[in-house]
Amino acid sequence: MNAEWTSFLVDRLPELWLRVGQHLVLTGVSVAFAILIGVSLGILAGRVSWIRGPIVGAAGVLQTIPSLAMLTLLLALLQRIGAVPAILALTLYALLPIVRNTITGLGGVSREVVEAARGVGMSRWQELRLVRLPLALPVIVAGIRTAAVAGVGIATLSAFIGAGGLGQFINRGLALADTRLILLGAIPAALLALLVDFALGATNWALDPRRKTGSRTRTKMATRMAAIILPFLIFATGGFGYVRARPDITIGSKNFTEQIILGHMMALLIEDHTNLKVDRRFNLGGTMICHGALVHGEIDLYAEYTGTGLTAVLGQEPSADPDQVYKTVSREYRDRFDVQWLDPFGMNNTYSITVLQADAERYGWDKVSDLESWAKGLHAGFPGEFVERPDGYPGFQNAYRFEFGQVSDIDAGLMYDAIANGEVDVIAAFATDGRIAAYNLRPLVDDRRFFPPYHAAPVVRTTTLRQYPQVRDALEKIAGALDDRSMRKLNGWVDQERRSPESVAKAFLRSKGLLKGMQKR
Amino acid sequence: MIRLSSVSKSFDGGLTYAVRELSVEIHDGETLVMLGSSGCGKTTTLKMINRLLEPTSGTIEVDGEDISQRDPVQWRRSIGYAFQGIGLFPHMTVEENVAIVLRLLGWPTAKKRRRATEMLELVGIDPEKFSRRLPDQLSGGQQQRIGVARALAADPEYLLMDEPFGALDALTRDTLQQELLSLKQRLCKTVVFVTHDIFEALTIGDRIAVLHKGELQQVGTSEEVVGRPASPFVRELFEKPAKQLAAFRDVL
């Protein structure tokens, strides 16, 4: 157990550093912005009393917006993923404590002192700079400290929109149900929060104007300077690694197992067959986030499904003809987004009417229409979405001209267990789910070709292909090599057997002889 | 010379007056004490001279020039002001406090230093020992001296002092009063000194202006206000402590 943990940690140490660096940049930059804006607003509110209420109110409202909602909102507004919307969101969150403490700090300077400042002939600016701000500084820094510590925590969510940071581990851990990965993100984030808290506490101590003493020895001055510089040092060293890494190709993925495996496969192929440097920005929120990132050039490619491209991205009616769907998305993506669909991997992750392998053998079920004469006595468990969608059960009844005796709505994640436990006889499985193999299930052939195709294929920016033509050659090596059965097996290895998506991707590519270099990375 | 002509100040749009129709002249080189109980308008008057407050009506002239025509910030830098309750900047060292007006006037560092040291010596504070300390680390009397040093640092022609010794014990106050008297003779400043303490007024003032409820009761030398009180209020004001003194002598 211990050795396992050690190797787990050692393997991920380089990435851990990168993520810590990203995390510090996200927090540091956003807090720096929040200081600039927040202190200015605080000063303004101190001078123009009627705007104080609205400013504090607005900052308060911003803080009550749930973090994920805020990120998604900014994503939609800015039309891009990555550090920019994340930093903007973190900045908005950091405003309240800084504005409030600036107002409190400036207002807390005694009237007597302020009057003396004016009386000796200070201009308003001098009064602020020489008297009010220095005296309010401890309170302001306390606000910054609150903001920064909270920021370290909230920054874990920015991985959701591809901004990296320690949240990347947490997201991946959640997508793969891997506690070790979650802890690998959560524990360093907590430690970072403590470190930032300590560093800013030290700064506050050093900046306290009342702590100046008669004896200013060199060591005392040095300690004080160190305490002021400490947080900058922490943010700067962390940030260094972040800025340094400049990849040639950035690959994205959505946030579920199959997407991560496909992402790794594409990354491994490019790394193996070209000498380009690849950045993996996986676990982006969902289809629209990946698509937006691709169109805006934040990622160069990811794996998309033809059906998803047709309906979710292009907003067209579903169609059952795979060739036509592929042609449509290829043409529309090229014209509208300047994005190319490369040759599909082979597997088709569509809905699939699935039964127990044992039942299929006993009753001789092979195609969906084989169920017709048994349907009255069968209990089906379908996801709610499938029951409602026109390309789901309603359309199914039209195409196959029969219905099941009993249909229950059931959660998409639970239906596999339901059929394995004999609670239902038929489910609408996702064709490449690892549990089909693991639970001995049998997807039936869609002989009326009713279900729309969801063939996965790399979607790549045209400009990227023009700049690096070798990317197309590398990715086309896998075209058609990955069928539903193989994909199910790979998904199962990750989901049920807890292997890492990268090792699974590598093992598959090797078994197909698609990797030149056999050396371990 | 500072001349106040029919100066009034109301904080509530004319319902009540903190100072009403005050006319008084402060001659060059004299110390005029404004005497009165709290709320009589003496601090308000001082703030109007400093332009921390603007009169509701009336004019204040300095050497014949209306000060409302002057830039208030520049004007404040040109006069010394020792504040009620001291008003030292708690985050600045003694030296920085003394040199603050010089800093605002843009003096070079070395010159500021030298001047601050001079000022500290003038008010009897050892610069070696105290110039790097913060005000909090000083006694009340020492802080008050720093306040006076600060007011004097830019060598202003006029010095405004608002109960500078009000918060001190009797012994310290007495010492500081004596020191102020000797300072006054050496420096030859025009001083406006606000106090509610009759003995302080009699000790320090060349002339005394007695204020009551915002109105000037009488202005004159100590002999004049004590010997020939212009109103029943002034008479009572000086009679009461005289009786107390007599009673005190009887006890002795």
HADDOCK unambig.tbl for C-alpha pairs under 7 A between the chains (distance, minus, plus):
assign (segid A and resid 112 and name CA) (segid B and resid 87 and name CA) 5.66 0.50 0.50
assign (segid A and resid 113 and name CA) (segid B and resid 87 and name CA) 5.12 0.50 0.50
assign (segid A and resid 113 and name CA) (segid B and resid 88 and name CA) 6.73 0.50 0.50
assign (segid A and resid 113 and name CA) (segid B and resid 89 and name CA) 6.27 0.50 0.50
assign (segid A and resid 116 and name CA) (segid B and resid 83 and name CA) 6.89 0.50 0.50
assign (segid A and resid 116 and name CA) (segid B and resid 87 and name CA) 5.36 0.50 0.50
assign (segid A and resid 119 and name CA) (segid B and resid 52 and name CA) 6.66 0.50 0.50
assign (segid A and resid 119 and name CA) (segid B and resid 76 and name CA) 6.22 0.50 0.50
assign (segid A and resid 119 and name CA) (segid B and resid 81 and name CA) 6.85 0.50 0.50
assign (segid A and resid 120 and name CA) (segid B and resid 76 and name CA) 5.87 0.50 0.50
assign (segid A and resid 120 and name CA) (segid B and resid 77 and name CA) 5.73 0.50 0.50
assign (segid A and resid 120 and name CA) (segid B and resid 81 and name CA) 6.71 0.50 0.50
assign (segid A and resid 120 and name CA) (segid B and resid 101 and name CA) 6.27 0.50 0.50
assign (segid A and resid 121 and name CA) (segid B and resid 73 and name CA) 4.82 0.50 0.50
assign (segid A and resid 121 and name CA) (segid B and resid 74 and name CA) 6.57 0.50 0.50
assign (segid A and resid 121 and name CA) (segid B and resid 76 and name CA) 4.66 0.50 0.50
assign (segid A and resid 121 and name CA) (segid B and resid 77 and name CA) 4.64 0.50 0.50
assign (segid A and resid 122 and name CA) (segid B and resid 73 and name CA) 6.43 0.50 0.50
assign (segid A and resid 122 and name CA) (segid B and resid 104 and name CA) 6.98 0.50 0.50
assign (segid A and resid 123 and name CA) (segid B and resid 73 and name CA) 6.22 0.50 0.50
assign (segid A and resid 135 and name CA) (segid B and resid 91 and name CA) 6.70 0.50 0.50
assign (segid A and resid 209 and name CA) (segid B and resid 91 and name CA) 4.94 0.50 0.50
assign (segid A and resid 210 and name CA) (segid B and resid 90 and name CA) 6.99 0.50 0.50
assign (segid A and resid 210 and name CA) (segid B and resid 91 and name CA) 5.51 0.50 0.50
assign (segid A and resid 213 and name CA) (segid B and resid 133 and name CA) 6.06 0.50 0.50
assign (segid A and resid 213 and name CA) (segid B and resid 134 and name CA) 6.98 0.50 0.50
assign (segid A and resid 214 and name CA) (segid B and resid 132 and name CA) 4.90 0.50 0.50
assign (segid A and resid 214 and name CA) (segid B and resid 133 and name CA) 4.76 0.50 0.50
